[in-house]
Amino acid sequence: MKKNLGTLCVQGGWTPGNGEPRVVPIFQSTTFKYDTSEQMARLFDLEENGYFYTRLANPTNDNVASKINSLEGGVGCVLTSSGQAANFYAIFNICQSGDHFISANNIYGGTFNLFGTTMKKLGIECTFVDQDASDEEIEKAFRPNTKCVFGETISNPGCAVFDIERFAAMAHRHGVPLIVDNTFATPINCRPFEWGCDIVTHSTTKYMDGHAVQVGGAVIDSGNFDWDAHADRFPGLCTPDESYHGLTYTKSFGNKAYITKIVSQLMRDLGSIPSPMNCFLLNLGLDTLHLRMPRHCSNAETVARYLEKSPKVAWVNYPSLPSNKYYPLAQKYLKNGSCGVIAFGLKGTRDDAIRFMDSLDFIAIATHVADIRTCVLHPASHTHRQLSDEQLKEAGIAPDLIRLSVGIEDVEDILADLEQALGKM
Ligand SMILES: *Cc1c(COP(=O)(O)O)cnc(C)c1O
């Protein structure tokens, strides 16, 4: 039976049999027992599905992954111990030393570091492009060794909206997949596969969890990219894997080749699995994702309108405001709302911004975003401190940018707290 998103949030993943627990149980076990050596061997050869060791698969994790997979409309999902691990795996699954990929420049600071610095040490080079540049300008970045294109549906912290359909077309013209980090929008507000994206990633630490209780990530495969049509570009998927008795992922797993390789090769060799306990907690968050997102969005819209009118505020970037540069893209990709995050700048000095944040009452200064409690952060002095002024500019972050993550409290109280803190400037 076809189910809508709200039903999938509540009922997706775990389907109990007769007399089984109503709620997905926590299988807090590293290992699983078999009666014969033959059975175990078949699992190791990937000839049969089954559990043997939690680094490779665990029933709690799988059920939660399956819920996220159904929300995004993919063919398979793997959960990771963080959003960082998810983005690393998504790229590393198809890139090796000597390869190149393209990313929007105004992405999350941690991802920017991963792509620009750490992956470079592995011999994988990333070209950052301005996502608002013309096709012609962006297509100059493609090289013969380019393996994928990456962007964020709504960028953290700048709140730029990514033109998924346009980037998918560009990536496909060059025979490579488009990977989209859908953390801020969540599948409630945008499903990138519907716009031609091939792989979706998430930091489940944010809205999916929503309560700020676990760090996690996810990679979801649409199953749509035809790896074999570009076999010379993707030898890892289209030629035999010596570490799996010469098995070829596209031959053995068809349109699940990409996601199967992440589990059976990258998870096996690099780890980064979430704990079953954390997956259980993530699942509690997912149960109400469809109720929380609209409230985040309506609160944020009210707050963004208030900030826009305040004489103390220099600028506001919230894609659902009609005055916003990204409003037309938000209307296309984020019809039901964008997210709870607003980027804005105050008139005055850097000290004024700090005084404003320090004067807030229940709105906390927190290195977090996208959970039920309203919080603020100044990226230039917090999350993005590792970046030079030059890199900050390159990453599309103004030095005066304040990131306000609007929670699901009563919006009158959020407005009152902002009002009194702005009054102290
Ligand atoms: C937070 C975040 C990440 C990193 O996720 P962690 O769970 O903190 O490792 C990646 N992408 C986006 C858009 C994020 O907001």
The ligand as a MOL file (V3000), in Angstrom:
LIG
                    3D

  0  0  0     0  0            999 V3000
M  V30 BEGIN CTAB
M  V30 COUNTS 15 15 0 0 0
M  V30 BEGIN ATOM
M  V30 1 C 25.8910 19.4040 10.5210 0
M  V30 2 C 25.9830 19.1950 9.0860 0
M  V30 3 C 26.8630 18.2520 8.5420 0
M  V30 4 C 27.7940 17.4280 9.3990 0
M  V30 5 O 27.0630 16.5560 10.1770 0
M  V30 6 P 27.5380 15.9800 11.6120 0
M  V30 7 O 26.4020 15.1020 11.9680 0
M  V30 8 O 27.7250 17.1470 12.5160 0
M  V30 9 O 28.8090 15.2460 11.3770 0
M  V30 10 C 26.8580 18.0690 7.1680 0
M  V30 11 N 26.0590 18.7980 6.3730 0
M  V30 12 C 25.2010 19.7360 6.8660 0
M  V30 13 C 24.3270 20.5040 5.9340 0
M  V30 14 C 25.1460 19.9610 8.2360 0
M  V30 15 O 24.2940 20.8910 8.7090 0
M  V30 END ATOM
M  V30 BEGIN BOND
M  V30 1 1 1 2
M  V30 2 1 2 3
M  V30 3 2 2 14
M  V30 4 1 3 4
M  V30 5 2 3 10
M  V30 6 1 4 5
M  V30 7 1 5 6
M  V30 8 2 6 7
M  V30 9 1 6 8
M  V30 10 1 6 9
M  V30 11 1 10 11
M  V30 12 2 11 12
M  V30 13 1 12 13
M  V30 14 1 12 14
M  V30 15 1 14 15
M  V30 END BOND
M  V30 END CTAB
M  END
